[in-house]
Amino acid sequence: QVQLVESGGGLVQPGGSLRLSCASSGGGFYLRNMAWYRQAPGNQREFIAGISSVNVENYPDSVKGRFTTSRDNAKNTVYLQMNSLKPEDTGVYYCRSDYLGSDIYWGQGTQVTVSS
């Protein structure tokens, strides 16, 4: 019912910035919680940013102050602005959509590589 497509990944130097987008199809986007996760080889997928249906943002300490997520309900899109990127930010970034913690959908991911 819900399809998510991430975009905006790529190669960036340490200290640089990227903005990821996640476009959602399917109805009721404005009612859903959106989140970003990332996964590096050998690691578990980790939560990095969330924004609820009422625009409450959550970040773990690892990205707090560097990453910002936002949503545009008119465009059915959530964004992740990443600043001051570090090599340890490298990984595949995934978009997640849920309703009340259930009815979960994932995008296919977009690669972010931070390297000099």
Secondary structure, DSSP 8 states (H G I E B T S, - for coil): --EEEEE--EEE-TT--EEEEEEEESS-GGGSEEEEEEE-TTS--EEEEEE-TT--EE--TTTTTTEEEEEETTTTEEEEEE-S--GGG-EEEEEEEEETTEEEEE---EEEEE--
